[in-house]
Amino acid sequence: MGDNAVTESFFHTLKGHVVHGSVFATRKEANAVLFDYIEIYYNRVRRHSANGWLSPEAFEKKYFKNLEGFVVHDTV
């Protein structure tokens, strides 16, 4: 993979999990399936190497948990 490694990886994963072998009756159905895959699975559930192999949801929870106890000062 070259400069587009992240994009190529995403489309490879998408094709393997959703597109390969699928037949959609309408473009609307295909869009709905792709939207669900991206918004529900890929962006929330799927573990990412960039997040220490945590899902985005788990990474976000850990991030905000780590912020507990920090005091934010208003500098304005």
Backbone as ProteinMPNN parsed JSONL, in Angstrom:
{"seq_chain_A": "MGDNAVTESFFHTLKGHVVHGSVFATRKEANAVLFDYIEIYYNRVRRHSANGWLSPEAFEKKYFKNLEGFVVHDTV", "coords_chain_A": {"N_chain_A": [[0.84, -1.18, 0.0], [0.457, 2.236, -0.726], [0.578, 5.728, -0.658], [-2.118, 5.978, -0.207], [-2.897, 4.233, 1.818], [-4.653, 3.957, 4.051], [-7.153, 4.486, 2.908], [-7.24, 2.511, 0.902], [-7.174, 0.225, 2.511], [-9.595, 0.518, 3.908], [-11.519, 0.294, 1.783], [-10.921, -2.28, 0.884], [-11.66, -3.779, 3.14], [-14.375, -3.078, 3.263], [-15.346, -4.119, 0.819], [-14.877, -6.83, 1.282], [-16.505, -7.413, 3.516], [-19.092, -6.45, 2.935], [-19.792, -5.871, 0.176], [-18.878, -7.943, -1.602], [-20.364, -10.632, -3.146], [-22.894, -9.712, -2.595], [-26.187, -8.759, -3.55], [-28.103, -6.122, -4.458], [-31.382, -4.848, -4.464], [-32.128, -2.276, -5.082], [-30.651, 0.978, -5.569], [-31.054, 2.523, -3.344], [-31.33, 0.608, -1.316], [-28.726, -0.472, -1.333], [-27.284, 1.809, -0.568], [-28.311, 2.133, 2.037], [-27.413, -0.207, 3.327], [-24.635, 0.12, 3.098], [-24.33, 2.529, 4.532], [-25.158, 1.711, 7.117], [-23.155, -0.209, 7.642], [-20.823, 1.389, 7.652], [-21.393, 3.476, 9.549], [-22.368, 2.132, 11.824], [-20.938, -0.333, 12.27], [-18.148, -0.035, 11.281], [-17.292, 2.548, 12.16], [-17.934, 2.525, 14.877], [-17.824, -0.012, 16.19], [-15.821, -1.743, 15.129], [-12.509, -2.74, 15.768], [-9.592, -0.727, 15.787], [-6.26, -0.405, 14.671], [-4.925, 1.984, 15.094], [-6.068, 2.901, 17.385], [-5.045, 1.456, 19.451], [-6.028, -1.09, 19.152], [-8.615, -0.933, 20.082], [-12.168, -0.506, 19.916], [-13.704, 2.339, 18.317], [-15.702, 3.385, 20.033], [-14.996, 2.264, 22.547], [-12.448, 3.347, 22.796], [-13.048, 6.073, 22.946], [-14.542, 6.148, 25.35], [-12.534, 5.359, 27.153], [-10.757, 7.471, 26.79], [-12.239, 9.733, 27.743], [-12.642, 8.874, 30.351], [-10.045, 8.948, 31.292], [-9.725, 11.677, 31.374], [-11.156, 12.48, 33.539], [-11.032, 14.182, 36.574], [-9.183, 16.015, 35.753], [-8.747, 19.498, 35.725], [-10.231, 22.122, 34.065], [-9.242, 25.27, 33.174], [-10.573, 28.487, 32.772], [-9.331, 30.682, 30.526], [-9.951, 33.075, 29.466]], "CA_chain_A": [[0.0, 0.0, 0.0], [1.24, 3.449, -0.837], [0.086, 6.928, 0.013], [-3.538, 5.821, 0.099], [-2.995, 2.983, 2.58], [-5.864, 3.925, 4.877], [-8.294, 4.393, 1.996], [-7.21, 1.182, 0.294], [-7.541, -0.73, 3.555], [-11.031, 0.666, 4.154], [-12.293, -0.273, 0.683], [-10.698, -3.728, 0.904], [-12.51, -4.293, 4.215], [-15.766, -2.874, 2.842], [-15.661, -5.1, -0.222], [-14.88, -8.167, 1.873], [-17.589, -7.6, 4.473], [-20.415, -6.007, 2.497], [-20.069, -5.846, -1.256], [-18.61, -9.221, -2.262], [-21.451, -11.598, -3.093], [-24.178, -9.08, -2.29], [-27.012, -8.252, -4.639], [-29.047, -5.154, -3.913], [-32.519, -4.643, -5.356], [-32.154, -0.873, -5.49], [-29.537, 1.807, -5.107], [-31.414, 2.946, -1.984], [-30.985, -0.506, -0.431], [-27.262, -0.521, -1.251], [-26.862, 2.948, 0.254], [-28.68, 1.866, 3.434], [-26.505, -1.239, 3.834], [-23.314, 0.74, 3.236], [-24.409, 3.488, 5.634], [-25.168, 0.947, 8.37], [-21.834, -0.802, 7.843], [-19.847, 2.429, 7.995], [-21.744, 4.232, 10.753], [-22.592, 1.283, 12.999], [-19.842, -1.274, 12.514], [-16.782, 0.445, 11.044], [-16.955, 3.727, 12.968], [-18.242, 2.374, 16.304], [-17.57, -1.333, 16.764], [-14.595, -2.358, 14.626], [-11.276, -2.34, 16.448], [-8.643, -0.079, 14.889], [-4.88, -0.448, 15.163], [-4.542, 3.334, 15.538], [-6.658, 3.104, 18.716], [-4.561, 0.404, 20.34], [-6.928, -2.211, 18.911], [-9.912, -0.71, 20.726], [-13.187, 0.062, 19.038], [-13.803, 3.776, 18.549], [-16.511, 3.643, 21.237], [-14.194, 1.939, 23.732], [-11.369, 4.331, 22.862], [-13.636, 7.329, 23.424], [-14.853, 5.985, 26.776], [-11.258, 5.365, 27.871], [-10.227, 8.83, 26.697], [-12.954, 10.609, 28.667], [-12.374, 8.383, 31.702], [-8.723, 9.473, 31.643], [-9.831, 13.12, 31.598], [-11.792, 12.733, 34.83], [-10.094, 14.676, 37.563], [-8.467, 17.167, 35.222], [-9.478, 20.75, 35.882], [-10.071, 23.026, 32.933], [-9.267, 26.66, 33.63], [-11.001, 29.464, 31.777], [-8.235, 31.641, 30.373], [-10.445, 34.284, 28.797]], "C_chain_A": [[0.885, 1.242, 0.0], [0.647, 4.58, -0.029], [-1.37, 6.807, 0.447], [-3.806, 4.583, 0.946], [-4.277, 2.893, 3.384], [-7.092, 3.746, 4.001], [-8.371, 3.012, 1.366], [-7.631, 0.112, 1.29], [-9.037, -0.692, 3.828], [-11.835, -0.001, 3.049], [-12.099, -1.785, 0.572], [-11.609, -4.38, 1.952], [-13.977, -4.204, 3.828], [-16.178, -3.918, 1.812], [-15.762, -6.505, 0.364], [-16.064, -8.429, 2.781], [-18.976, -7.323, 3.906], [-20.678, -6.278, 1.026], [-19.941, -7.214, -1.908], [-19.77, -10.193, -2.058], [-22.815, -11.015, -2.801], [-24.876, -8.633, -3.564], [-28.058, -7.35, -4.004], [-30.14, -4.896, -4.936], [-32.548, -3.223, -5.903], [-30.897, -0.167, -5.0], [-29.785, 2.256, -3.674], [-31.054, 1.857, -0.971], [-29.469, -0.604, -0.25], [-26.739, 0.609, -0.376], [-27.151, 2.707, 1.727], [-27.733, 0.845, 4.061], [-25.106, -0.658, 4.052], [-23.284, 1.733, 4.387], [-24.356, 2.763, 6.975], [-23.795, 0.353, 8.663], [-20.837, 0.249, 8.324], [-20.16, 3.057, 9.341], [-21.899, 3.364, 12.001], [-21.38, 0.392, 13.273], [-18.472, -0.603, 12.428], [-16.403, 1.587, 11.975], [-17.19, 3.55, 14.464], [-17.728, 1.084, 16.921], [-16.197, -1.888, 16.379], [-13.372, -1.821, 15.362], [-10.279, -1.806, 15.417], [-7.242, -0.126, 15.492], [-4.442, 0.911, 15.694], [-5.07, 3.648, 16.935], [-6.178, 2.053, 19.709], [-5.452, -0.824, 20.307], [-8.206, -2.137, 19.743], [-10.898, -0.254, 19.663], [-13.217, 1.565, 19.275], [-14.627, 4.119, 19.789], [-15.707, 3.389, 22.506], [-13.058, 2.941, 23.907], [-11.881, 5.657, 23.418], [-13.963, 7.261, 24.917], [-13.579, 6.051, 27.616], [-10.671, 6.776, 27.899], [-10.903, 9.745, 27.711], [-12.785, 10.17, 30.118], [-11.028, 8.92, 32.188], [-8.748, 10.973, 31.916], [-10.469, 13.458, 32.941], [-10.73, 13.155, 35.837], [-9.242, 15.835, 37.071], [-9.347, 18.398, 35.373], [-9.176, 21.625, 34.678], [-10.224, 24.443, 33.447], [-9.687, 27.562, 32.48], [-9.931, 30.542, 31.689], [-8.678, 32.94, 29.721], [-10.745, 35.352, 29.8]], "O_chain_A": [[1.929, 1.278, 0.651], [0.267, 4.412, 1.13], [-1.794, 7.482, 1.385], [-4.852, 3.951, 0.796], [-4.925, 1.847, 3.393], [-7.973, 2.946, 4.315], [-9.444, 2.411, 1.304], [-8.368, -0.809, 0.939], [-9.676, -1.736, 3.964], [-12.742, -0.783, 3.335], [-13.032, -2.496, 0.199], [-12.246, -5.4, 1.687], [-14.738, -5.148, 4.042], [-17.241, -4.527, 1.929], [-16.639, -7.279, -0.02], [-16.58, -9.547, 2.819], [-19.95, -7.918, 4.367], [-21.704, -6.865, 0.682], [-20.808, -7.607, -2.688], [-20.112, -10.531, -0.925], [-23.802, -11.749, -2.762], [-24.241, -8.192, -4.522], [-28.804, -7.771, -3.12], [-29.866, -4.744, -6.127], [-32.944, -2.996, -7.047], [-30.184, -0.662, -4.128], [-28.851, 2.36, -2.88], [-30.535, 2.153, 0.105], [-28.988, -0.798, 0.867], [-25.858, 0.399, 0.458], [-26.328, 3.039, 2.581], [-27.3, 1.016, 5.201], [-24.472, -0.92, 5.074], [-22.312, 1.774, 5.141], [-23.601, 3.152, 7.866], [-23.323, 0.405, 9.799], [-20.099, 0.026, 9.284], [-19.277, 3.16, 10.192], [-21.597, 3.808, 13.108], [-20.861, 0.373, 14.389], [-17.719, -0.606, 13.402], [-15.301, 1.592, 12.524], [-16.692, 4.352, 15.254], [-17.248, 1.087, 18.055], [-15.494, -2.442, 17.224], [-13.219, -0.614, 15.551], [-10.14, -2.356, 14.324], [-7.069, 0.09, 16.692], [-3.667, 0.98, 16.648], [-4.574, 4.561, 17.596], [-6.849, 1.795, 20.708], [-5.612, -1.514, 21.313], [-8.803, -3.163, 20.067], [-10.512, 0.313, 18.641], [-12.795, 2.023, 20.337], [-14.283, 5.047, 20.52], [-15.731, 4.199, 23.432], [-12.741, 3.339, 25.028], [-11.231, 6.285, 24.253], [-13.692, 8.205, 25.658], [-13.543, 6.71, 28.656], [-10.149, 7.215, 28.924], [-10.227, 10.454, 28.456], [-12.785, 11.007, 31.02], [-10.887, 9.301, 33.35], [-7.877, 11.486, 32.618], [-10.344, 14.581, 33.428], [-9.664, 12.548, 35.927], [-8.646, 16.556, 37.871], [-10.559, 18.333, 35.167], [-8.018, 21.841, 34.319], [-11.224, 24.776, 34.083], [-9.212, 27.414, 31.354], [-9.658, 31.234, 32.67], [-7.852, 33.813, 29.454], [-11.172, 36.445, 29.429]]}, "name": "protein", "num_of_chains": 1, "seq": "MGDNAVTESFFHTLKGHVVHGSVFATRKEANAVLFDYIEIYYNRVRRHSANGWLSPEAFEKKYFKNLEGFVVHDTV"}
